Amino acid sequence: MRGVLGDASLEESVLPLSIRSLICEIRRGGAANLAALDGFGAGIRARYGARTEDAVLAGDAAALAALYGDAGAFKPAGWEVLLKDGTCANGTKTRKLAPPADAWSEEFQFGAARWRRPGPALLLWKDSTPVAGVLKLAYGLGCRDEVEHGLAIASHIFPELKEWAHPEWWWSMPQWERKWAVPLAARRVVLVNYE
């Protein structure tokens, strides 16, 4: 690995062993994640006849792609996509949602295939999209609980979202979820965990 620190080049061989070991672990994790994503893409093409270029990454894959722009940030629990016809597929089960608007995502290269990733970034949504509108849409799609939990976790990770994402629905969540489950889930999202 060559990096630049000011005007000086940094050789990997001069880094402490623990840092080099971490870099190798991230590279191995990233390679494993991309291999799993490529296999998932092949399954989507075979099972649904869909092109990956039309599939919007969701769940952990979306976090890896949109938030980190990297495949080695953490080991995903699974892969999930939203197809052009509104099919939400994770490889084992399928559910039907509203078809995604093209403006919701952008095309990019991730692994061996071209995919779509969510956009604009969540931190920009708070300035243009009221949380009540997001929850109304989620209710209409039958996934309000999942969206509420996702907003709670995102606002725990990004404190600048708290004012936007914690209106009255936040207080209807059980206290144990607010105090324990949300912080634990947020920690799971950001930890580097290769098993």
BELGIDA-V64338 format. One record per residue. N is the residue number from 1. PHI is phi in whole degrees, 0 to 359 (* if undefined). PSI is psi in radians with two decimals (NA if undefined). D_CENTER is the distance of its C-alpha to the mean C-alpha in whole Angstrom. Layout:
BEGIN
n:phi:psi:d_center
N:PHI:PSI:D_CENTER
N:PHI:PSI:D_CENTER
END
This chain:
BEGIN
n:phi:psi:d_center
1:*:2.26:26
2:247:2.26:28
3:232:3.03:27
4:237:2.21:28
5:238:1.73:29
6:69:-2.22:32
7:263:-0.11:34
8:266:2.43:34
9:279:2.57:33
10:243:2.05:31
11:272:2.46:31
12:299:-0.57:29
13:296:-0.33:33
14:268:-0.09:33
15:283:2.66:30
16:300:2.64:31
17:304:-0.69:30
18:296:-0.66:28
19:290:-0.76:26
20:298:-0.70:26
21:297:-0.75:25
22:297:-0.74:22
23:299:-0.76:22
24:297:-0.71:23
25:296:-0.72:20
26:295:-0.71:17
27:297:-0.77:19
28:297:-0.77:19
29:297:-0.74:16
30:297:-0.74:15
31:296:-0.72:17
32:295:-0.73:17
33:297:-0.77:13
34:294:-0.66:14
35:296:-0.74:17
36:295:-0.71:15
37:295:-0.72:13
38:297:-0.70:16
39:296:-0.70:18
40:296:-0.72:15
41:299:-0.72:16
42:297:-0.68:20
43:294:-0.66:20
44:295:-0.75:18
45:297:-0.76:21
46:289:-0.79:24
47:282:-0.68:23
48:248:-0.10:22
49:63:0.46:24
50:259:2.58:21
51:274:2.47:20
52:296:-0.48:16
53:297:-0.35:17
54:256:-0.04:17
55:264:2.18:14
56:270:2.09:11
57:296:2.44:8
58:227:3.06:6
59:60:-2.45:5
60:300:-0.65:4
61:299:-0.69:5
62:293:-0.68:3
63:296:-0.77:2
64:300:-0.80:5
65:284:-0.85:6
66:277:-0.78:6
67:279:-0.73:7
68:259:-0.51:8
69:64:0.44:10
70:212:2.59:11
71:271:-0.15:11
72:251:0.28:12
73:292:-0.70:10
74:198:2.86:10
75:276:2.07:11
76:290:2.58:9
77:287:-0.43:11
78:180:3.03:11
79:249:2.56:10
80:211:2.51:10
81:223:2.74:11
82:247:2.04:13
83:273:2.92:16
84:304:-0.58:19
85:274:0.07:21
86:94:0.03:18
87:289:2.20:18
88:255:2.01:15
89:235:2.41:15
90:237:0.26:13
91:96:-0.44:16
92:243:-0.67:19
93:227:2.75:19
94:232:2.45:18
95:223:2.80:19
96:255:2.20:20
97:238:-3.12:18
98:290:2.51:19
99:300:2.45:19
100:285:2.43:16
101:284:2.53:18
102:303:-0.56:18
103:292:-0.25:17
104:285:-0.28:14
105:213:2.94:13
106:224:2.61:14
107:280:2.53:15
108:199:2.83:14
109:271:2.20:15
110:217:1.94:13
111:77:-2.52:15
112:275:-0.14:18
113:239:2.85:17
114:268:2.37:16
115:231:-3.08:13
116:242:2.48:12
117:238:2.67:9
118:300:2.55:8
119:193:2.67:11
120:288:2.97:13
121:300:2.58:11
122:305:-0.63:11
123:294:-0.36:14
124:273:-0.41:16
125:299:-0.62:15
126:298:-0.40:18
127:274:-0.28:20
128:234:-0.22:21
129:231:2.04:19
130:291:2.47:21
131:299:-0.54:19
132:299:-0.64:22
133:293:-0.68:21
134:296:-0.79:17
135:291:-0.61:19
136:296:-0.77:22
137:298:-0.76:20
138:298:-0.71:18
139:297:-0.74:21
140:296:-0.51:22
141:269:-0.06:20
142:77:0.45:20
143:225:0.62:17
144:298:-0.76:18
145:302:-0.79:18
146:298:-0.71:14
147:292:-0.74:13
148:301:-0.77:16
149:295:-0.71:14
150:298:-0.74:11
151:296:-0.71:13
152:297:-0.75:15
153:293:-0.79:12
154:299:-0.71:11
155:285:-0.36:14
156:287:-0.69:15
157:287:-0.71:13
158:246:1.62:14
159:303:-0.42:18
160:292:-0.19:18
161:269:-0.18:17
162:302:-0.83:19
163:301:-0.68:22
164:285:-0.73:20
165:266:-0.10:18
166:244:1.00:21
167:283:-2.70:23
168:303:-0.48:26
169:298:-0.52:23
170:303:-0.67:22
171:281:-0.23:26
172:277:-0.20:26
173:288:2.45:23
174:303:2.52:25
175:301:-0.65:26
176:297:-0.59:25
177:292:-0.78:21
178:296:-0.70:21
179:275:-0.58:23
180:242:-0.94:21
181:294:-0.76:19
182:297:-0.89:16
183:299:-0.66:17
184:294:-0.74:17
185:295:-0.70:13
186:297:-0.71:12
187:297:-0.69:14
188:299:-0.65:12
189:294:-0.70:9
190:265:-0.20:11
191:285:2.49:13
192:277:2.01:14
193:220:1.72:15
194:251:2.05:17
195:262:NA:19
END
